[in-house]
Amino acid sequence: MAHDPSSSPSLPDALPTPPTAAGHTVLDDRAIRRALMRIAHEIVERNEDISRLYLVAIPNGGVPLARQVARNLREVADVDVVIGILDTTLYRDDLISNGERPPLRRTEMPSAVDDHVVVLVDDVASTRRTIRAAMDALMDFGRPQGVQVMALVDRGHRELPISLDYVGKNIPTRIEDHVRLQGASGGNLDGPLEVVVVGSGEGDS
């Protein structure tokens, strides 16, 4: 799988914008790219055989993040890594208790994960329930050599004892806040990105 390298100049972290009715931006696209480049370097430093890496994105937000990390790994280590997409909906332990039937999202796993080091890629981590669901779902595709977890944002309020191996930014939040990755200026997730905090709504994964 070929990936085009992308440049990620050293830039200062984004300053939060003033809050609006739509929330306030805590990471703009430049800050996100900088965080993902740092994470790529950390992945290379931590794993001796990076050719065995397998990035598994949790949709929807994890997909563009995994693709950017893959491009960064191509740039810094001259390696092409496998990218998969894994829906966790049916594996969540709160699916029935919520009384809701959320729509299923796509799963695209190009190969088994046996003997690979899987890096689960999520956008916003909180309770860790989505991450645990991803670990359970992953077993349907083989037995990896190891599983590491990456999140662009750790917003706190952890309920399960699952640690993050790579974090873009820790953002303290209130439990009622909603933190989301979205397209900048109303765009979609295929273009420039931003992370916003909205002062109402449900927590994330």
N, C-alpha and C positions, 0 to 999 in steps of 0.2 A: 504494500500500500504506500503510495508516494504522497509526500506532503511538501508543500512549499514552505520554505523558511520565512519567518516574519521577524522584522526588527522590533526590538523593545528597548528604546533608549531609557537610560536612568532618569526617572522623573520623580518629583516629590509626591507623597500621598495627596489625594484629593482632600480639600477642605470641605466639610459638610456645608451644603447650601441652606439658606434659611428655610424653615418648614413652611409648607403650603398645604392646601387642602388635599393634594395628592401625595403628601409626604415630603421628605427631604432626602437628597442624594448623599450617601455616605462614601460611595466609591464611584468615580466616573470611569469612562472607558480606558483612559490612560493609566489610572491607578490599578484597574483590573488586569490590564496587560502586564504591568510591572509585577504585580503579585504572582501572576501565572508564570512569568519567566523565573522569578525567584524559586517558585515551587519546582519547576523543571530542574533547576540546578540541585535542589535538595533531593529530588528523586534520583538523579545521577549519582550523587554522593552516597546515598544510602544503599543503592543496589549495585552489587558487583557485576552482575550479568544483565545489563539493561536490555539485551536482545530478547529476554524472556518476559518483558513487561507486557501487560495486557490492560489497557485503559477501558473501564466499564462505566459508562455514563448513566446516571439516573435521570430520566427525563422529567421535566423538559429542560430545566436550566443546566443540568450537567452536560448536555450534549455539546453546546458551543464551547464550554470550558474544556472538555476533553479534547476537542479538536484543536484548540489553541495550544494546550499543553503538548499534544503530539507534534505540532509544528515547532514548538520551542525545543523539544527533545531532538528533532531533526536538525535544528540549528546548532545546538550546543554539544550534541554527542554523535551526530551523523548516524542516527538510528531511526528506522521506521517501525513504529509500534502498532499493534493491532488495536482497533477501537471497536467496542461493542456498546449497544444500548440495551438496558435491562429495566423493564417495567416491574415495579414492586407492589403494585396495587393489591393483588390477591394474596400477598404474603404479610400484609400489615395486621398486627394483632388487634388493632382497634377498628377494623373494617366493619364488624358486626355491631360492636357497641355504639358506634356513631349513628347507626340506623340509616346510613346513606349508601348509595351504590355509585361510587365515583367512576367516571369513564375509564376504560382501559386505554393504556398508551402503548406505543409500539415497542417491541423487543426485536433487536437485530444483533444477534451474536454470530459473527462470521465463522467462528470455530470454537471448539471446546477449550476450556480453561485449564485442562490437565497440565501439570508441570510448569505453569506460568505463575508469575507474581502479578496478581490482580491489584490494580489501583482503582477503587471505587471513587467516582467523581460526582460530588453533589454541589449544589449551589449554596444553600443555606442549611446549616446543621443546628439543631436545637435539642429535642428530646432524645434523639438517636433512634427513634422507632423506624424511620425510613431506612436508615443504614442497616439496622438489624434485619429488616425485611429483605434488603438487597443481598445480604449475606446468605439468607435462607434461599432466595431465588437462585443465587449463583450455583448452588449445589446441583441444580438441574442440568448444569452444563459441564460437570466434571469436578475434579478435585484439584484446586490450585495448589501450587507450592507454598503460597502465602497470600494474605490479603492485607492490603494497606488502604487507608481511607483518607481522602482529600476533600476539603470543603473550602469554597471561596470565602465564606463567612461563617464564623461560629458566634451565634447570638446568645449563647448561654441557655439556662433552664434545662440542663441535661437530666434525664430520668433513668437512662440505662448506662451501665458501666462500660461504654465503648469510647475509646480515645481516638482522636484524630491524629493522623501521622503528618499531615500537611494542612496548614491553615493559611489562607490569604490574609485575613484580618479578623481579630476578635472585636465584636461590637456589642457592648453592654446594652441590653434592651429591657423594657418592661414586658411582663408575660403577655399583656394584651396587645403589644405592638405586632405589626406584621412587617416582615422583612422579605423583600422579593428582588430577584434579578429580572430585569426587563430590558427591552430595547430602548436605547436613549432617544429622547424626543419623540416618544410614541412609536418608534420603529419596532421591527420584530427582532427575534433572537439571532438572526443571521447577520445583523449589522453591528454598529457600536452598542455597547452595553452599559448599564449602570445598575447599582444596587441602591434601593430606596427603602426608607423606614417610614411606615404609615402608623400613626398613633392609635389605630383601632383595627379590629379584625382578629383572626385566629393566628396562633403561632405556626411555625413551619415544622418540618420533619423532626 
